[in-house]
Amino acid sequence: MTSLPAEAREALAQFADCQGWEARARLLMQWGERLAPLAPQERCDTNRVEGCESRVWLVAQHQGGHWQLRADSDARLLRGLLALLLVRIQGLDGKTLETLDLAEWFQQLGLARQLSPSRSNGLHAVLQRIHGIITNPQA
């Protein structure tokens, strides 16, 4: 198992203290506020994730064998999900990313059961896009 980055451990601790969906939703939106905004030129069709009901953009850079990802969305809850996804996967190498069980990550946070079908589909589309990027970085 991959050891958790400090921010991921912080997220787990904060979500473990939440009682109920409303508290988790508030915390989720707070995490979304941590995302650094993408530059206007990065919010382009090339970086847009297809399959999301909301608009989502994903930017990935491969540096020194590790992936640096940034993301943004126009939906507050989805921004929070993206922030939590990124704190879990930031800086990992492609092989580790491919084997990581991200569904389990959201389960640990207590969010998996409470995601609407459209948010689950959107998150799945983001994960598929990340997989496509790391398996074929030149595409």
Order of alpha helices (4+ residues) and beta strands (2+ residues): alpha-alpha-beta-beta-alpha-alpha-alpha-alpha
